[in-house]
Amino acid sequence: MKSTLRKIGNSRGVLIPASFLATCEIENEIEVRLDGKRIVIEPVRAPRTGWFDGYSLETDEDVWGDMVEAEDENEDWQW
């Protein structure tokens, strides 16, 4: 697709079709960076987004089930 740059104050802008934005899941905020001589536009994502997608306590095994409590918490460790 070809497009033209448009003057916006002292800067230039480009219109991005809504279908492109929807496909890339871009809403309001973007990250813009240079990659060589390319301009890369990406959606801003919250840190750790999706880490727990698909996790369910009921279906996943109990990872803490094999842990054994120490008899005396104040007891010194022996190396």
Biopython code that builds the backbone (N, CA, C, O; Angstrom):
import numpy as np
from Bio.PDB.StructureBuilder import StructureBuilder

atoms = [
    (1, "MET", "N", (0.839, -1.173, 0.000)),
    (1, "MET", "CA", (0.000, 0.000, 0.000)),
    (1, "MET", "C", (0.889, 1.244, 0.000)),
    (1, "MET", "O", (1.842, 1.322, 0.775)),
    (2, "LYS", "N", (0.597, 2.174, -0.827)),
    (2, "LYS", "CA", (1.320, 3.440, -0.870)),
    (2, "LYS", "C", (0.509, 4.499, -0.153)),
    (2, "LYS", "O", (-0.722, 4.489, -0.176)),
    (3, "SER", "N", (1.225, 5.415, 0.486)),
    (3, "SER", "CA", (0.575, 6.515, 1.175)),
    (3, "SER", "C", (1.484, 7.735, 1.070)),
    (3, "SER", "O", (2.628, 7.618, 0.632)),
    (4, "THR", "N", (0.993, 8.888, 1.462)),
    (4, "THR", "CA", (1.814, 10.096, 1.439)),
    (4, "THR", "C", (1.910, 10.672, 2.844)),
    (4, "THR", "O", (1.021, 10.476, 3.673)),
    (5, "LEU", "N", (3.001, 11.386, 3.098)),
    (5, "LEU", "CA", (3.159, 12.071, 4.374)),
    (5, "LEU", "C", (2.377, 13.366, 4.318)),
    (5, "LEU", "O", (2.330, 14.036, 3.286)),
    (6, "ARG", "N", (1.762, 13.712, 5.438)),
    (6, "ARG", "CA", (0.966, 14.937, 5.508)),
    (6, "ARG", "C", (1.592, 15.886, 6.523)),
    (6, "ARG", "O", (2.096, 15.452, 7.559)),
    (7, "LYS", "N", (1.559, 17.141, 6.232)),
    (7, "LYS", "CA", (2.122, 18.141, 7.127)),
    (7, "LYS", "C", (1.186, 18.329, 8.324)),
    (7, "LYS", "O", (-0.011, 18.572, 8.168)),
    (8, "ILE", "N", (1.771, 18.209, 9.528)),
    (8, "ILE", "CA", (1.025, 18.424, 10.772)),
    (8, "ILE", "C", (1.891, 19.351, 11.621)),
    (8, "ILE", "O", (2.794, 18.891, 12.320)),
    (9, "GLY", "N", (1.623, 20.629, 11.562)),
    (9, "GLY", "CA", (2.464, 21.603, 12.261)),
    (9, "GLY", "C", (3.862, 21.576, 11.662)),
    (9, "GLY", "O", (4.019, 21.698, 10.447)),
    (10, "ASN", "N", (4.883, 21.416, 12.507)),
    (10, "ASN", "CA", (6.264, 21.322, 12.040)),
    (10, "ASN", "C", (6.670, 19.878, 11.757)),
    (10, "ASN", "O", (7.817, 19.627, 11.387)),
    (11, "SER", "N", (5.767, 18.939, 11.922)),
    (11, "SER", "CA", (6.066, 17.524, 11.742)),
    (11, "SER", "C", (5.363, 16.977, 10.511)),
    (11, "SER", "O", (4.717, 17.722, 9.773)),
    (12, "ARG", "N", (5.488, 15.688, 10.294)),
    (12, "ARG", "CA", (4.782, 14.993, 9.219)),
    (12, "ARG", "C", (4.042, 13.820, 9.830)),
    (12, "ARG", "O", (4.482, 13.261, 10.835)),
    (13, "GLY", "N", (2.933, 13.446, 9.238)),
    (13, "GLY", "CA", (2.148, 12.321, 9.727)),
    (13, "GLY", "C", (1.687, 11.457, 8.583)),
    (13, "GLY", "O", (1.717, 11.868, 7.423)),
    (14, "VAL", "N", (1.262, 10.263, 8.914)),
    (14, "VAL", "CA", (0.728, 9.332, 7.926)),
    (14, "VAL", "C", (-0.553, 8.735, 8.494)),
    (14, "VAL", "O", (-0.620, 8.416, 9.681)),
    (15, "LEU", "N", (-1.557, 8.585, 7.659)),
    (15, "LEU", "CA", (-2.801, 7.949, 8.093)),
    (15, "LEU", "C", (-2.639, 6.440, 7.977)),
    (15, "LEU", "O", (-2.190, 5.929, 6.951)),
    (16, "ILE", "N", (-3.006, 5.743, 9.029)),
    (16, "ILE", "CA", (-2.925, 4.282, 9.036)),
    (16, "ILE", "C", (-4.350, 3.745, 8.991)),
    (16, "ILE", "O", (-5.173, 4.123, 9.825)),
    (17, "PRO", "N", (-4.656, 2.874, 8.036)),
    (17, "PRO", "CA", (-6.020, 2.341, 7.931)),
    (17, "PRO", "C", (-6.451, 1.622, 9.220)),
    (17, "PRO", "O", (-5.647, 0.955, 9.871)),
    (18, "ALA", "N", (-7.715, 1.768, 9.568)),
    (18, "ALA", "CA", (-8.268, 1.155, 10.774)),
    (18, "ALA", "C", (-8.085, -0.357, 10.766)),
    (18, "ALA", "O", (-7.864, -0.953, 11.821)),
    (19, "SER", "N", (-8.172, -0.991, 9.593)),
    (19, "SER", "CA", (-8.003, -2.454, 9.528)),
    (19, "SER", "C", (-6.580, -2.860, 9.925)),
    (19, "SER", "O", (-6.394, -3.905, 10.547)),
    (20, "PHE", "N", (-5.568, -2.047, 9.574)),
    (20, "PHE", "CA", (-4.188, -2.321, 9.982)),
    (20, "PHE", "C", (-4.072, -2.241, 11.499)),
    (20, "PHE", "O", (-3.476, -3.109, 12.137)),
    (21, "LEU", "N", (-4.653, -1.182, 12.069)),
    (21, "LEU", "CA", (-4.582, -0.987, 13.517)),
    (21, "LEU", "C", (-5.279, -2.120, 14.264)),
    (21, "LEU", "O", (-4.777, -2.595, 15.283)),
    (22, "ALA", "N", (-6.416, -2.546, 13.767)),
    (22, "ALA", "CA", (-7.151, -3.634, 14.412)),
    (22, "ALA", "C", (-6.365, -4.936, 14.346)),
    (22, "ALA", "O", (-6.305, -5.671, 15.332)),
    (23, "THR", "N", (-5.765, -5.230, 13.202)),
    (23, "THR", "CA", (-4.989, -6.456, 13.047)),
    (23, "THR", "C", (-3.796, -6.483, 13.996)),
    (23, "THR", "O", (-3.455, -7.532, 14.542)),
    (24, "CYS", "N", (-3.166, -5.337, 14.192)),
    (24, "CYS", "CA", (-1.993, -5.243, 15.075)),
    (24, "CYS", "C", (-2.385, -5.004, 16.531)),
    (24, "CYS", "O", (-1.513, -4.887, 17.392)),
    (25, "GLU", "N", (-3.674, -4.931, 16.813)),
    (25, "GLU", "CA", (-4.199, -4.678, 18.160)),
    (25, "GLU", "C", (-3.669, -3.375, 18.738)),
    (25, "GLU", "O", (-3.318, -3.299, 19.916)),
    (26, "ILE", "N", (-3.616, -2.355, 17.895)),
    (26, "ILE", "CA", (-3.184, -1.029, 18.323)),
    (26, "ILE", "C", (-4.426, -0.215, 18.632)),
    (26, "ILE", "O", (-5.339, -0.115, 17.813)),
    (27, "GLU", "N", (-4.449, 0.375, 19.839)),
    (27, "GLU", "CA", (-5.591, 1.201, 20.230)),
    (27, "GLU", "C", (-5.180, 2.671, 20.268)),
    (27, "GLU", "O", (-5.303, 3.366, 19.260)),
    (28, "ASN", "N", (-4.697, 3.157, 21.408)),
    (28, "ASN", "CA", (-4.364, 4.577, 21.516)),
    (28, "ASN", "C", (-2.871, 4.850, 21.623)),
    (28, "ASN", "O", (-2.372, 5.808, 21.032)),
    (29, "GLU", "N", (-2.152, 4.018, 22.371)),
    (29, "GLU", "CA", (-0.735, 4.273, 22.593)),
    (29, "GLU", "C", (0.113, 3.350, 21.722)),
    (29, "GLU", "O", (-0.210, 2.179, 21.521)),
    (30, "ILE", "N", (1.207, 3.915, 21.212)),
    (30, "ILE", "CA", (2.119, 3.129, 20.386)),
    (30, "ILE", "C", (3.549, 3.351, 20.842)),
    (30, "ILE", "O", (3.855, 4.339, 21.509)),
    (31, "GLU", "N", (4.405, 2.436, 20.481)),
    (31, "GLU", "CA", (5.841, 2.521, 20.658)),
    (31, "GLU", "C", (6.406, 2.737, 19.267)),
    (31, "GLU", "O", (6.088, 1.978, 18.352)),
    (32, "VAL", "N", (7.238, 3.756, 19.086)),
    (32, "VAL", "CA", (7.848, 4.032, 17.790)),
    (32, "VAL", "C", (9.356, 3.931, 17.962)),
    (32, "VAL", "O", (9.920, 4.500, 18.897)),
    (33, "ARG", "N", (10.017, 3.194, 17.044)),
    (33, "ARG", "CA", (11.472, 3.060, 17.114)),
    (33, "ARG", "C", (12.029, 2.912, 15.706)),
    (33, "ARG", "O", (11.308, 2.601, 14.758)),
    (34, "LEU", "N", (13.326, 3.143, 15.598)),
    (34, "LEU", "CA", (14.008, 2.960, 14.329)),
    (34, "LEU", "C", (14.681, 1.606, 14.308)),
    (34, "LEU", "O", (15.267, 1.178, 15.303)),
    (35, "ASP", "N", (14.597, 0.937, 13.184)),
    (35, "ASP", "CA", (15.293, -0.324, 12.953)),
    (35, "ASP", "C", (16.063, -0.135, 11.647)),
    (35, "ASP", "O", (15.548, -0.410, 10.564)),
    (36, "GLY", "N", (17.299, 0.337, 11.766)),
    (36, "GLY", "CA", (18.044, 0.712, 10.571)),
    (36, "GLY", "C", (17.403, 1.957, 9.974)),
    (36, "GLY", "O", (17.342, 3.003, 10.621)),
    (37, "LYS", "N", (16.926, 1.843, 8.740)),
    (37, "LYS", "CA", (16.226, 2.962, 8.098)),
    (37, "LYS", "C", (14.719, 2.725, 8.041)),
    (37, "LYS", "O", (14.019, 3.330, 7.229)),
    (38, "ARG", "N", (14.228, 1.844, 8.903)),
    (38, "ARG", "CA", (12.789, 1.559, 8.967)),
    (38, "ARG", "C", (12.202, 2.164, 10.228)),
    (38, "ARG", "O", (12.861, 2.221, 11.267)),
    (39, "ILE", "N", (10.977, 2.607, 10.135)),
    (39, "ILE", "CA", (10.234, 3.084, 11.299)),
    (39, "ILE", "C", (9.304, 1.950, 11.724)),
    (39, "ILE", "O", (8.476, 1.487, 10.938)),
    (40, "VAL", "N", (9.447, 1.511, 12.964)),
    (40, "VAL", "CA", (8.634, 0.409, 13.484)),
    (40, "VAL", "C", (7.627, 0.982, 14.469)),
    (40, "VAL", "O", (7.993, 1.689, 15.408)),
    (41, "ILE", "N", (6.367, 0.671, 14.247)),
    (41, "ILE", "CA", (5.278, 1.112, 15.118)),
    (41, "ILE", "C", (4.666, -0.128, 15.748)),
    (41, "ILE", "O", (4.221, -1.036, 15.046)),
    (42, "GLU", "N", (4.647, -0.165, 17.091)),
    (42, "GLU", "CA", (4.109, -1.333, 17.804)),
    (42, "GLU", "C", (3.142, -0.868, 18.882)),
    (42, "GLU", "O", (3.253, 0.254, 19.379)),
    (43, "PRO", "N", (2.193, -1.729, 19.246)),
    (43, "PRO", "CA", (1.287, -1.367, 20.345)),
    (43, "PRO", "C", (2.036, -1.387, 21.671)),
    (43, "PRO", "O", (2.964, -2.175, 21.853)),
    (44, "VAL", "N", (1.636, -0.526, 22.590)),
    (44, "VAL", "CA", (2.189, -0.541, 23.939)),
    (44, "VAL", "C", (1.507, -1.671, 24.687)),
    (44, "VAL", "O", (0.279, -1.732, 24.753)),
    (45, "ARG", "N", (2.291, -2.547, 25.239)),
    (45, "ARG", "CA", (1.751, -3.679, 25.999)),
    (45, "ARG", "C", (2.161, -3.533, 27.462)),
    (45, "ARG", "O", (3.280, -3.117, 27.764)),
    (46, "ALA", "N", (1.260, -3.872, 28.349)),
    (46, "ALA", "CA", (1.583, -3.850, 29.774)),
    (46, "ALA", "C", (2.590, -4.958, 30.068)),
    (46, "ALA", "O", (2.506, -6.039, 29.485)),
    (47, "PRO", "N", (3.537, -4.700, 30.963)),
    (47, "PRO", "CA", (4.500, -5.748, 31.309)),
    (47, "PRO", "C", (3.792, -6.994, 31.817)),
    (47, "PRO", "O", (2.795, -6.908, 32.533)),
    (48, "ARG", "N", (4.308, -8.130, 31.447)),
    (48, "ARG", "CA", (3.819, -9.446, 31.894)),
    (48, "ARG", "C", (2.396, -9.754, 31.430)),
    (48, "ARG", "O", (1.721, -10.595, 32.023)),
    (49, "THR", "N", (1.943, -9.089, 30.386)),
    (49, "THR", "CA", (0.615, -9.374, 29.844)),
    (49, "THR", "C", (0.570, -10.807, 29.338)),
    (49, "THR", "O", (1.449, -11.224, 28.584)),
    (50, "GLY", "N", (-0.431, -11.556, 29.735)),
    (50, "GLY", "CA", (-0.624, -12.913, 29.241)),
    (50, "GLY", "C", (0.121, -13.984, 30.006)),
    (50, "GLY", "O", (0.055, -15.155, 29.634)),
    (51, "TRP", "N", (0.828, -13.622, 31.065)),
    (51, "TRP", "CA", (1.592, -14.631, 31.807)),
    (51, "TRP", "C", (0.701, -15.745, 32.359)),
    (51, "TRP", "O", (1.114, -16.904, 32.398)),
    (52, "PHE", "N", (-0.506, -15.406, 32.782)),
    (52, "PHE", "CA", (-1.361, -16.396, 33.411)),
    (52, "PHE", "C", (-2.510, -16.839, 32.519)),
    (52, "PHE", "O", (-3.453, -17.474, 32.990)),
    (53, "ASP", "N", (-2.439, -16.511, 31.243)),
    (53, "ASP", "CA", (-3.480, -16.964, 30.321)),
    (53, "ASP", "C", (-3.497, -18.492, 30.293)),
    (53, "ASP", "O", (-2.456, -19.125, 30.113)),
    (54, "GLY", "N", (-4.650, -19.066, 30.467)),
    (54, "GLY", "CA", (-4.775, -20.514, 30.422)),
    (54, "GLY", "C", (-4.470, -21.205, 31.741)),
    (54, "GLY", "O", (-4.591, -22.427, 31.833)),
    (55, "TYR", "N", (-4.078, -20.457, 32.761)),
    (55, "TYR", "CA", (-3.775, -21.060, 34.062)),
    (55, "TYR", "C", (-5.051, -21.216, 34.860)),
    (55, "TYR", "O", (-5.884, -20.311, 34.922)),
    (56, "SER", "N", (-5.187, -22.362, 35.458)),
    (56, "SER", "CA", (-6.334, -22.603, 36.323)),
    (56, "SER", "C", (-5.873, -23.448, 37.495)),
    (56, "SER", "O", (-5.313, -24.527, 37.302)),
    (57, "LEU", "N", (-6.100, -22.974, 38.690)),
    (57, "LEU", "CA", (-5.681, -23.689, 39.888)),
    (57, "LEU", "C", (-6.347, -25.059, 39.972)),
    (57, "LEU", "O", (-5.754, -26.012, 40.478)),
    (58, "GLU", "N", (-7.573, -25.158, 39.479)),
    (58, "GLU", "CA", (-8.306, -26.415, 39.565)),
    (58, "GLU", "C", (-7.709, -27.487, 38.642)),
    (58, "GLU", "O", (-7.735, -28.671, 38.979)),
    (59, "THR", "N", (-7.178, -27.089, 37.496)),
    (59, "THR", "CA", (-6.699, -28.085, 36.538)),
    (59, "THR", "C", (-5.199, -28.330, 36.632)),
    (59, "THR", "O", (-4.729, -29.391, 36.221)),
    (60, "ASP", "N", (-4.437, -27.378, 37.162)),
    (60, "ASP", "CA", (-2.991, -27.559, 37.253)),
    (60, "ASP", "C", (-2.642, -28.273, 38.554)),
    (60, "ASP", "O", (-3.321, -28.124, 39.570)),
    (61, "GLU", "N", (-1.565, -29.053, 38.494)),
    (61, "GLU", "CA", (-1.169, -29.811, 39.681)),
    (61, "GLU", "C", (-0.715, -28.864, 40.781)),
    (61, "GLU", "O", (-0.311, -27.731, 40.519)),
    (62, "ASP", "N", (-0.788, -29.338, 41.991)),
    (62, "ASP", "CA", (-0.380, -28.551, 43.144)),
    (62, "ASP", "C", (1.135, -28.622, 43.265)),
    (62, "ASP", "O", (1.679, -29.630, 43.716)),
    (63, "VAL", "N", (1.818, -27.549, 42.863)),
    (63, "VAL", "CA", (3.280, -27.563, 42.870)),
    (63, "VAL", "C", (3.851, -27.447, 44.276)),
    (63, "VAL", "O", (5.029, -27.735, 44.483)),
    (64, "TRP", "N", (3.049, -27.036, 45.237)),
    (64, "TRP", "CA", (3.532, -26.900, 46.607)),
    (64, "TRP", "C", (3.184, -28.126, 47.454)),
    (64, "TRP", "O", (3.550, -28.174, 48.629)),
    (65, "GLY", "N", (2.502, -29.099, 46.901)),
    (65, "GLY", "CA", (2.054, -30.255, 47.669)),
    (65, "GLY", "C", (3.168, -31.087, 48.274)),
    (65, "GLY", "O", (2.979, -31.689, 49.330)),
    (66, "ASP", "N", (4.325, -31.134, 47.629)),
    (66, "ASP", "CA", (5.435, -31.948, 48.133)),
    (66, "ASP", "C", (6.319, -31.208, 49.131)),
    (66, "ASP", "O", (7.262, -31.791, 49.666)),
    (67, "MET", "N", (6.034, -29.952, 49.385)),
    (67, "MET", "CA", (6.857, -29.182, 50.316)),
    (67, "MET", "C", (6.585, -29.661, 51.740)),
    (67, "MET", "O", (5.442, -29.906, 52.124)),
    (68, "VAL", "N", (7.654, -29.787, 52.502)),
    (68, "VAL", "CA", (7.535, -30.235, 53.886)),
    (68, "VAL", "C", (7.956, -29.089, 54.790)),
    (68, "VAL", "O", (8.982, -28.448, 54.561)),
    (69, "GLU", "N", (7.163, -28.839, 55.810)),
    (69, "GLU", "CA", (7.486, -27.776, 56.746)),
    (69, "GLU", "C", (8.567, -28.250, 57.698)),
    (69, "GLU", "O", (8.575, -29.406, 58.119)),
    (70, "ALA", "N", (9.483, -27.347, 58.037)),
    (70, "ALA", "CA", (10.526, -27.686, 59.007)),
    (70, "ALA", "C", (9.897, -27.834, 60.376)),
    (70, "ALA", "O", (8.936, -27.143, 60.714)),
    (71, "GLU", "N", (10.456, -28.754, 61.167)),
    (71, "GLU", "CA", (9.897, -28.967, 62.508)),
    (71, "GLU", "C", (10.071, -27.737, 63.374)),
    (71, "GLU", "O", (9.160, -27.345, 64.104)),
    (72, "ASP", "N", (11.248, -27.128, 63.290)),
    (72, "ASP", "CA", (11.518, -25.938, 64.092)),
    (72, "ASP", "C", (12.094, -24.866, 63.175)),
    (72, "ASP", "O", (13.191, -25.021, 62.639)),
    (73, "GLU", "N", (11.353, -23.788, 63.001)),
    (73, "GLU", "CA", (11.806, -22.734, 62.096)),
    (73, "GLU", "C", (13.094, -22.082, 62.575)),
    (73, "GLU", "O", (13.858, -21.569, 61.758)),
    (74, "ASN", "N", (13.351, -22.089, 63.863)),
    (74, "ASN", "CA", (14.539, -21.443, 64.411)),
    (74, "ASN", "C", (15.759, -22.365, 64.392)),
    (74, "ASN", "O", (16.861, -21.944, 64.744)),
    (75, "GLU", "N", (15.569, -23.587, 63.993)),
    (75, "GLU", "CA", (16.652, -24.557, 63.956)),
    (75, "GLU", "C", (17.687, -24.147, 62.900)),
    (75, "GLU", "O", (17.329, -23.794, 61.776)),
    (76, "ASP", "N", (18.978, -24.197, 63.276)),
    (76, "ASP", "CA", (20.044, -23.843, 62.329)),
    (76, "ASP", "C", (20.191, -24.928, 61.288)),
    (76, "ASP", "O", (19.994, -26.112, 61.564)),
    (77, "TRP", "N", (20.539, -24.508, 60.091)),
    (77, "TRP", "CA", (20.787, -25.453, 59.022)),
    (77, "TRP", "C", (22.146, -26.102, 59.228)),
    (77, "TRP", "O", (23.067, -25.483, 59.761)),
    (78, "GLN", "N", (22.261, -27.334, 58.809)),
    (78, "GLN", "CA", (23.555, -27.996, 58.873)),
    (78, "GLN", "C", (24.055, -28.182, 57.459)),
    (78, "GLN", "O", (23.340, -28.702, 56.602)),
    (79, "TRP", "N", (25.270, -27.761, 57.217)),
    (79, "TRP", "CA", (25.858, -27.841, 55.889)),
    (79, "TRP", "C", (26.818, -28.994, 55.822)),
    (79, "TRP", "O", (27.423, -29.233, 54.777)),
]
sb = StructureBuilder()
sb.init_structure("model")
sb.init_model(0)
sb.init_chain("A")
sb.init_seg("    ")
for serial, (resi, resn, name, xyz) in enumerate(atoms, 1):
    if name == "N":
        sb.init_residue(resn, " ", resi, " ")
    sb.init_atom(name, np.array(xyz, "f"), 0.0, 1.0, " ", f" {name:<3s}", serial, name[0])
structure = sb.get_structure()
